[in-house]
Amino acid sequence: MKAMKSITLEMSLKPFKSMEAPDVEAVCQALFSQWRPLLKHADTVKVMLWASDGSEILEYDRNLDKEMEWAKYIGGANPRDKRALKNDPDGVGLHARSYLYMAEPPFLTYRIFRKIVETIKRIGKETLSKKILVGATFDPGPEFAKSPFKYERHAEILRGVSMGPNSFVCCYSVLHADSRSYAGFPDGIPEGTPFGTFFGRQSQLFLQDMGFDYLWLSNGFGFGTETWGTTGAIYDGESFYPEKVKSVKNDILMFWRLFRKECPDMPLETRGTNLTAGIDLSTDGVPLRDIYEGKFGILPPPNSPWAALDGDFGLELTGYMSRIAELPEGDDYLFRFYPHDPWWMNSPWLDRYEGQPHDIYLPLAVSRMNGNGEVINPNHLNLLSIDNSLGDLPDQVANEVMPHLLKATLQQPDAPSPLVWVYPFREYHEAAAADEPDVARPFFQDWFIRGAINQGLPLSTVVSTDNFAASVSRFPELYNGSILVSPVPDRDSEWEAALLGWMAKGNKAVLYGSVRHAGNKLLKALNLTSTSPLDGELDVQNRLSLDELRGGAWPKRILHRPELSDGGIDTVLQDENDGHTEVAAIVGRGSNRRIAALIRRLPEWQGGGLAWVRGTNGNRYEEGRHLLVPDDAAQYFPAESLLRLILTQFGIVVRTVKEEPGTKDPVVMVHRNKGGFYFSGYSPDTTADLKLQFPMGAPLLMGWETRLEEGCSVYRLPRAWEAECRVFVGQEERSLLSCRMIPPAGHDVKRRIQVSGLKDADVVLFPETGFEEDTRVTLNAQPPFVTGEPFDCRLTDTPWGKAFVIHGVTGNLVFATPLPEQPPVEAEKKGGRMQ
């Protein structure tokens, strides 16, 4: 595993079933020992305590012997949502009421709590000989502990409705007067005190007195009012209210400034919302760019844990990439994994994930590019949580999770992936801050990418438009071999110029979205112009090869909702007779037709190509649902899949073979490491087959067998899977092909990989970076693989790095990576044994 700046063990206080000093010490020793194989790779080890719900901060009055309410419950501690009773009329479910996690939970005071913090630090340092930090948490919602402050005395600070009416604290709310004494307000809270002021002052004193080293802001706190849902201060499910953007932005930034005025130096870590930077901006006015640039001393939000609950990995990955396209300062960001839940009687590793590691390998396939052209991976790791809802620390989960975390971080990206998402982080925020704010565009475009990833688009590297322009100016060939995926650039923008210049050198890009902001140069490059828009239910004519169905048929219509899709579809060709334009999809009604997707290749682009997909947000808003709801794929064609299907025009095939239109597609990531290609995926329906082809040939996943069909390798994969790939094959004859590791069986060999079943095949082998010149390839060799049949094997420069390109191969190939060290000296033999 690569060293992490920090690894954080998140936990509740439930494992401390006795508050006696020896028992507290025993729990601390157990948790550090249990995770030691992982923690040894961290510069700093953190323990984040989910002691309560943050109300221990709000209620704090510096009386250390006062009882402290803590999260000793299973289920919602402050039930707010009457909808929970719909299917639970007796109110016995966990969303209708809470239960104590043990018959007699221990009594807790602030003094005892401070002693726990001290003990964690002492035992951690003694056990690991590392720097140990302890963090506190604040949650804006009703889940974890009873909160008279939030739900009885100061309901005026509640605006969010994610868990029922007035269930979440809004960061920019204002407090009514309160005569109680608080640590920061010993004479009571004056009327009209901003919550940021009160919370900041309370946090400073509480964290200082308890010995905490940092504070975690949970569940989107600090990032708007409706942090789990699609609606918010700017969007109500029917309409956007862009005129509110400026005031909401000022309110949110005022919270951060007021908080930092009272609590200036304490490090902050943030959970963020369940959505994306663009969706948050368009629905809740969240000025993430301004927060990042405000020098508020925060780590950016990590990947959301909600895919474990709803399987929406497209949203998790889209949100993660959108928030790391730019960073607050430096290159620090966080990956978070969800092995246990200490509140809701589930342990995701065992039940929601079914013991499968897809939510490790998928997000750890993600990386960002900075302006220096460097691939940046997360350097902080959090585990939510290491204890379960009963306060146990199961060895099974730690023992099963750690090997996957160690492996996934060892093979993290070190080069741009085959698909690179160019994200307009700055442009979205500038458009929202304009005199006529544009918030519909980021809403549609981020939802569209979410749908595309859920429908199999292997998008795993993100770079902001600014960082792309900066990095490609330094290293013009940095993204060669990658296909850029980007919203349509604005007219006369730096991004438009960088894109067209890069593509004209023989590269490829896929654009998506409306062209209403496009300039004449780009419209000419696409051979597009605008006319009157069409929307609603439209016929669709696809000219691309679609996913194969074993039963049923693909619908021949889409439902284009202009309010969710950044307007109607208004595109037609400038020149219908242009021989360099290939129309990929057309939509229309009657004789009115509009171009929905195309590919353009001009001779002067030196082999480069530009594709465009207009896109439709194939979802609808339903009141009471957190997220938009996908349309029925048996009724309307899933338009987001066009972004994946159009890649076939550039040599990348990722197609499924499935039962019916509604069968969910595999989620697929592809990234680069040490010259190889690493595939990872999640199969929501394990009856679906995956067909793969790249410009180099059909990928042979290591450890799997396949037969080529129409030039594609075909795999039926389990729920979670990951595989290295260094071999791509093209052949006409159908045969059983395999690629697998075999023993090195040589004193100077680190690794051997065997490819078998080849029949007059063209093969491309990618050796490990740093060993390109020393890798040995043999044909039809027998152990010890020293000699084989003669053949022509040349190391060739390709857009994806150096590779051995071999033509007309029949039989088996073995390629051996040498040991980096000098081989051992031959030992003297005595009596037939090595001495």
N, C-alpha and C positions, 0 to 999 in steps of 0.2 A: 504493500500500500504506500502511496505517496504521502509524505508528511502533511498533516493538516495544521493550520494555525491554531485551531481549537476543535475539540470534540465535546459536545454538551450532552450530558445525561439529564433528561427532563424527568421529574418525578413529583408525585404528590407526597403528602405526609402520611399516607395510609400505611406504608411499611413500618412506621414507628408506632407499633401497636402498644408499646409501653414507652413512656417518656423518661424512664429511669436511665441514668447516664450509661451504665454498661450495655443496656439494650439498644440505645441510640448508637453507641459505638459499634456494636455488632452489625447493625444494619448498614452502617457506613462502610465497614470492612467488606461486607458481602457485596455491595453494589460495585465498589471499585475492583474487587477481585474478579467478579463475574465478567466484567467488560475489559479486563486488563489487556487481552490480546489485541483489542482495537485501540485502547487508550494509549498504548505505547507509541503509536504513530502521531500523537498530538503534541504540539509545543506546549499548549495550555489545555487543561481539563476544566470544564465548567459543569456545575450542577445547577439546573434551573428548577426552582421550587414552585410547584403549583399548590401553594399552601391554602389559598382560599380562592377568591375571584377578584382580588385587588381591593375588596372592601376593607381588608385589614389596613390598607394604606389610607383609605378615605376616613376610617373611624379612628385612626391613631391619635392619642392625646398625650403621649409620652409617659403614661402610667404603665410601667412594665409588668405590674402584677394584675392588670386587668385581663379578664378572659378574652381570648381571641377566637372569633368564629372561624372555623376552617372547613375544608372540603372533605367531609367525612361521609358523604352521601353517594348512593348509586341512583342515577336519574336526575331529573331537573330539580334543582333546589328551590327555584322560584318560578313555578309553572305560570306561563302567561298566555299560552296559545290554546284557546278553547277548541280549536280544530282537532286537538289530540283526542278529544272525547268522542269524535265521530265514530271511530271504530273501537272505542274503549269506553262504553257508557258507564261502567262502574269505576272508572278512573283509577285502575290499578297498574296501568302501564307506566313506563319510566318517563314518558313525556307529560304525564298527568300528575305525577307525584314523585317523591323521592323516598329512599329507604336508607337507614344507617348501614354502613358497610360491615359493621360488627356490632354485637349486642351492646357493648359498653365502650364506645370510643374514648380514648384518653382525653383528659382535661388539658387545655392548652392556654398558656398565658404568653404575653409578648416576651417575658423574660425567658421562659422555656424555649420559645421559638428562636430567640437570639442565641441561646446555648446550642441549639441544633445547628445553626449556621456555623458557629465556631467549631463544632465537632466535625462537621463535614470537611472543613478546610484542614483541620489538624490531621484527621485520619487519612484524607486524600494525599496529603503531602508525605506522611509516613509510609503509605502503601506504594505510591507511584513515584515519589521523588520528583514531582513536577509542580508547576505553578497551578494552584487550584483557585478558581473564582466561583462565587455563588451568586445567582441571579434571582431577582424577584419577578413577579408577573402581575399584570393588570389586564383583566378581561372586561369588556364593556357589557357583556350579556348576562342572562339569568341562570346559567347552567350549574355552576360549580359549588357555590356556598350561599347560604341565606344572607340577603343584603337589605337590612332595613334602610340603610342610607339611600340606596338606589330606588327601591320599590315601595318605600313608605314615606320617608321624610323628604326626598328630593326627586320625585317623579318628573319634575320639570326638565331634568337633563336627559330624559328618554325621548328618542325620536324614531329610531330604527324599529322595524316591524318584523325582523327576520324570524323571531320566535314568538310571534304574537304581537298585539298592539303595544306600543311603547315598551319594547323589550330590550333595546340596546342604547347605551349611553352615546350621545353625540359629542364629539370632542369640542365643538365650538358652541355648546350650550351655555346658559347663564344660570347661576344659582339664585334661589330665593334666600331671604334672610334666615338665619338659624342661630339660636342663642346658645347652643351647646359649645363646649370648649373643644377645640381641636389643636393638634400640635402646632400647626402653622397659624392658627387663628384662635388663640386662647380666649379671646373675648367674643367668639362666635363669628359666623360668616355674615358679612354685610350684604344687603340686598344688591343684586346685580353683579355679584362677583363672577367673572368669567371662570368657567370650569378649568381652563388651562392654568390660570393663576392658582386656584385652590389645589388642583392636583399636583402641579409642579412643586409648590411649597410643601405639601404633605409628603410627596415622594422624597424630596431632599432630606427631610428630617427622619422619616421612617427608614430609608435606605442607609443613611448614615448611622442611626442608632442601632439598627439590627446587624450592621456589618456586611451589607450587600455590596457587590462590586458592579452590578449593572441592572437594568430593568428591561423586561420584555413587554411590549405592547401587543396584546393578543387580538385575534379575530377582527382585524381591519381597523382597530382603534387608531385615530389620527389620520384616517384616509377616507372620511366621508360618513354618511349616515346609514347607508344600506349596504353593508360590506359583504353580505352573502347573496344579495339578490340583484336582479336586472334593473330594477327601478331605483330611483334616488331623487336627489334634489333637483336634477335637471330633466329627468325622464320619468313619466308616470305610467308607462305601459302602453300609452296611446300616442303621446306627443312629446317632442323635445322642447325645452324652454331655454334656448341659448342665451336669452337676455339675462338669465340668472348666473351665468358662468362667472362673471367678474366678481360679484358679491360673495358667492360661495368660495371661490378661490381665496379671496381676502379673509374670509372667516376661518378657513382651514389653516392658512399660513399664520394667522393671528394666534391660533391655538399653539402652534409650534414655537412661536416667538415668546408668548407668555409663559409657556412651560419652561423653555430654556432660560428665561430671565430668573425664574425661581429655582431651577435645578440645572445649573449651567454646565456641569462637567461630567455628570454620571453617564457612562456609555449606554446607548439605547439600541435594542434590537427589535425588529418589527415583524409581525406575522403577515400584514397586508390582507388583502381581500381574497375572495375566491375567484376573482375575475381577471381581467387583463388591464394593462396601463391604459389602452385605448378605450375600453368599455367603461372603466372607472371614470375617466375624463368625461366621457359623453353622457353618462347617466347620473353621476354624483359630483361632477365638477372637480375631481381630485387632481390637483396640480402637481403631479409626481415630479416633473422636471424641476419645478421651483423648490419642492421639498428636498430633492437631491442637491440642488445648488445652494440651499440655504445654510449649509454648514451646521446642521443640527446634530451632527455626531451620531448618525444611525448606520446600521447595516441595512441593505435593501431587503425587502420581503423575499422569502424563499418560495419554493414550490408549495402550492396548497395541498393539504392532506385530504381534500374532499373527494379525489378520484377513488380513494378506498371505499367511500360511501356510495358514490353514484356511478362509478366506472367511466367518468368523463375525463379520460386521460388527454383528450384533445384540448380541453380547457386548462387542465393542469399545466401541460407543456407550453401552450400558447401564452398563458399568463406568466409562467416562469421566464420564458425568453423575452417577453415584452418588457419585463421589469429589470432585466440584466443587460438589455441592449446598451443602456448607459448606466453608470453607477454613481453613487454620491461622491466618492473620492477614492482614489486608488483602484485596486482590482479585487477587493474583498467582496465575496458573496457566499451565500449559505445554501446547502442542500439539507433537507429535513426528511426523515423517514418516520413512519408511524407504526411501530411494532405492537404497542399496547395502547389502551385507552383507560385512564384511571377513573372515569366517571360513568360511562354508559354501558357497562357490562359487556364489553367486547374486546377482544385482542386481535386487531386487524391481521397480524401475521398469521394467526391460526385460523381465523374465520373469514374475514372479508377478502384477504389475499389468498386464502386456502393454502398457506405455506409456500406460496409462489413469489418469486422475486421481481416481478415485472415493474413494480414501483421503485425498485432500486436501479435496474439496468436502463429503463427508459429515461428518467430524468438525468441520470449520470452519463447518458450519451449526449446530453446537451452541453454546449459550450458557447462562449462569446468571443468575438474578435475585438481587440482594442485598436486604437489609432496607430499603434506601433506595429501592427500586423502580427501580434502575438495571440495565440490561442489561450484563453483564460478559463480555467475550470474552477469550481467552488473550492474554497480553502477553509471552510468551516462546515462542520457536520453536526446536526442535532438529531437526537432520538427522542421522539414523543411517543410513548414514555417507556421507562424501563420497569415500571410497576403496573400491575393490572388493577382492575376495579375492586378487587378484594384485598389489595395491599400486599400481594405476593410478588416475588422477584423470580419468575420461572427460569431455570437454567436452560430449558429446551429452546426458548425463543432466542436468547442470547447466542446459544451455540449454533442455531440454524441461520440466524441473520448475519452474524459477523463474517462468515466466509464469503458471502455474496458482496457485502460492503467492501471487503478487502480486495476481492477480485475486480469489482467494477471500478474502483478508484485506481487500480493498477493499470487498467487498460482504457483510461479516460482519453478523450480526444487530444491529439497533438497537431492536427492540421485541419483546415476547413473541410467540412463534410461534403458529400456529393451535391447536396442542396443547401444553399445558404440563404437564410431569410434576412433581407435588408429592411430594417424596421425604421420608419420615419418618426422616431421618438421626439425630436425637436419640432418637426413640421406639424405633428398633431397638436402639440401644445401651443405653437404659434398661431395655428388656425383657430384654436379655441379662444385665444386671447385677442383675436382681431376685432375690428369694429363691428363686423358682422360674423359672429362666431360660427364656426363650422364644427358641429359635434356629431352629425349623422355619419360622416365618413369613417372615423375611427371605430364607431359602434359597429357598422356593417363589416368593415374589413377585418377586425379581430374576430368577430363571430364566424366569418367566412373561413379564416385560417383554422379556427377551432374545429369547424366541421370537416375541413379538408384533412386534418391530422386524424380525426376520428375515423375518417374514411380511407386511411392508409397512406397519406402523404408523408414520406420519410424526411421530415424537416427537422434538423437537429443542431444547426449552427446559426447564431444570430449575430448580426452586426448592424449598428445604427448607420444611417445614411452618412453622417459625418465621419464616423470611423471607417466606413468603406472608402470614402474619398481620400481620407488621410493615408490609410494603409496601402491602397492600390497605387497612390502616387509614390510611395516609398519602395514598394515591391510590386511592380506591374504584373508579374506572373503569379502573384500569391493565390488568386482564386481560379487560375486556369484548371480546367477539369471539373470545376463546380458549376452548377447551374444556379443563377441567382433567382430568387423568388421575391417579388416586391410589389407593393401597391404602385399604381401608375404615378410617376413623379409629377410634381407641379411644373407648369410652364416656366422655362428659363431658369430653372433651379440648378444649383450646383450638382444635385443628385441626377437630374436629367442629363447634364453634360457628362458626368462621370460614367453613367450607365451607357450612353450611346458611344462614348469613346472606347470603353472597355469592350463592348460587344463588337464594335467594328474591327477589333483585332482577332476575330475568330472565335469569340466566346458566345455563350448562350444565356438567355434570361427568359423568365416567365413573369409577366405582369398580370395584376388582377385589379378589378374595380372599375368604376366609372371613369370616362375620359373627359369629364366636364372641366377638369382643371388642367388638362394636358395642353402643351404648347404645340405649335405648328410643326416643329422638328420631329417630335415624337409621333404625332398623328400621321405625318408623312411616312415615317419609318414603319408604322403599323398599317398604312393604307386605309385609315379610318377617318370618318367624319360623322357629325351628329345631325340628327333630324328629330322629329317629334318622338317622345318616349312612349313605350308600351309597358303596361304592367298588368297585374292580376293573373288569371289563369291563361297560360300561353302554350301553344304547341311547341315541341322541341324536336329538332332533327339533328341527331348526333352523327357525325361522320367519323368519329373515333371508334376504335375497338373497345367495346364495353366489357365489364366483368361478366363472366359466364354464369348462367343460371341453370341449375339442374331441373328446376320447375318454375313455372310462371314466366312472365315476360316483363321487361322494363317498361314503365309508363312512358308515354310519349307526350307528356306535358309537365310543366313546372308551375308553381305558384309564386309569382314575383311580387312581394309586398314592398312597394316603394318606400314606405315609412321605415322599414327595417333594412333596406338594401341600398341606401344612399340614392334614392330616386329610381326612375324607370330605366328601361333599356332603350337606348336611342341611337345605336351605332349602325352605320351602313358603310360599304366600301367607297373610298374615293374613286378608285378605278376598278370596275368589275372585270376588266379584261387583263388585269395585271397577272403575268405568268409566275410571279414570285410569291404570290399570296395563296395560301391553302386555308380555306374556311373549314373550321373544325366543328362548329355548332351554330345552328340558326334557330331563333325563336320567333313566334309570330301568332297572329290571329287573322284568319282569312288570307287576304292578299297582302296584308301588312307584315313585312318580314324585317327582322333586325339580326345583325351579326352578334353572336354570343361568345364566340371563341375563334381564334385563327392563329396561324403560324406564318411568319414572313422570313424569307431568306433572300438576301441580295448578294450578287456576285462580289461587290466591293467589301462585303463583311468578312471575306476570307474564310468562309465556312461557318461563320457565326449565324445565329438565328434568334429571332425574337417572337415569343408567343404571348398571347393575351387571352385572358378569360374574364368576361364581364362579371360573372358571379351573381348568385342569388343567395340570400339568407334563407335557407330552407327550414326556418323555425317560426314558431308563433308565440306570442305572449299569452299566458293564461294567468289570471289573477290568483294569487295564493301560491304560485310556484316560484321557487328561487330563481330558476334559470328558464331561458326560452326552451320550448318543447319542439323537438324535431318533427317535421311532417312525416306522414305515413309514406314510406318508400314504395309501397305497392300502389299508391295513388299519384304521387308526384315524384318525378325523377330527382334523385339527390344531386343537385347541381354542384355542390362542393367537390364531388368526385372528379369533375372535369379538370381540376387543377392537377390531380395525379395522372389522369388518363392522357392528358396532352403531353406529358413527359415522354411518351412513346415516340413522339416526333423528334426527340433529341437522344434517343437510344436507351432510355430508362423505362423498363416495364415493371410495374408493380400492380399485378391484377389478381383478383380473387376468383375462385370457382366456388359457388355457394348455392344453397338450396333455393332461395327466393330473394326478391329485392329487399325484404326486411331483415335478412340475416346480417348481423353486424360484421363489419370488416375488421381484419386484424389491424392493430395499431403497430406501426413499424418505424424504427429508428435505424439510421446507418451513420456511423462515424468512422474516423480514421485514427489509427494508432500504430506507430512504428512501421509505417508503410502498408499495413493491412487494412481491411475493411471489416468493421464489426457491426453485425446485425443484431438487433434486439427487438422484442415484440411482445404484445399482449393479444391473445386470441379470445375475444368474448364468446365466440362460438367455435369450438374445436372441430366442427365438421367442415369448416371452410378450408380450401386449399389456397396456397399462395404461389403465384407464378412470378418469377424474377428474371430479369435480363438487364445487363448494363452494356454500355458501348463496347466494353472489352469482351463480352460474352456472357454466358449464363453463370452466375456465381455458384460455386460449390461450397456449401456451408460445412465447416469442419465438424465431423462427427455424425453426419447425416448422409443418407443415400437419396438419389434422385434419378429420374429419367427425363430427358429433355423432350419438351413438347413445343413445337413451333419456335425453337431456339431458346426456350425458357426452361430453367430448372423449376421443378414443382415440389412443394413441400406441404405436408399436413402437420401442423405444429401444435404443441401443447399450449396450455393457458399462458404460461410465461416461458420465454425462450431467449437465448442469446447464443451467438456463434461467431467465431472468427472466420474470415474468408480471405484467402490469398490467391485463389485459383479461379479463373474464369475460362469457360470452355464454349466452343462452338463446333458442332458436328451435325451431319445430316442423319446418320444412322442412329436409331433408338437403342440405347443400351443402359445398363445399370451403372451409374457413376457414383463414386464415393471419394471422399477426401477425409483422411484421418491422420492423427498422430500415431507414429510407431516409435518403439524405443530407439534412442540415439545409437546404442550399440557400437560406439566408437570412442576412442580415448580423446579425440579432438572435436567431437560433435556435441553441440548443445541440444539440437532438436532435429528430428526428421519428420517430414510430412509426405504421405503417400497418396497419390491420385491413381485410381484404378478404373478400368472399364472403358478406356478411351478407344475410339474407332475412327481413324482418319480425322482426328480432331485438331483444331487450332486452339492452342492453350496459351494463356497469359498468366505468368506466375509473378507475384509481387514479393520479393525477399524482404527480410526485416531491415529496417533503416540502419545504416552503419555496417551492414554485412553484404551489401549488394555485390561487390566484386569478389567476395570470398565464398558466397553460397555455391554449393556444388549440386548439379542436377544430373541424374542418371536415368536412363531409359531401360526398362525391363531388366533391372539388375536384381541379383539375388544377394542375400546377406553374405558378407558384411557391406554390400552396396558400394564396393570400391570401383568396380567396372560394370559396364553395361553395353548395350548396342550403340553404335555410333549414330549421331543425329546432329542436326543443325540447331544450336541453341544460342541465341544472342541476347545480351543485355542491352535493352533499348530504352531510350528516353521516351516517356509517354506523358500526357497531360496530368496523369495521376502519380507520377514518380517513375523511377527506374523499374523495369520489369523484364523478365525473360519471355520472349515471344517465340513460340515453337509451332511449326505448321506440320500438318499431316501425321500426327502421332497416333500410334496404335499400341495399346497395352497399358503399362503402368509407368508413372513417373515418380521419382523420389527426389525431393530437394532437401539438402542438409544445411543447417545454419551452424557455423563453427563456434566453438567456445571462444570467448574473447581473450581468455588467458592463454599462456603458453601451455602446451600439453604436458602432462606429467612425465617425468623421466622414467624410462623403462626400468622396472624393478628387477633385482637379481633373483633368480630362481634357485632355491635350495630344497632338495628332497621333494620336488614336485609341487611345492606350495609357495605362495608369495610371502616373503618375510618382511 
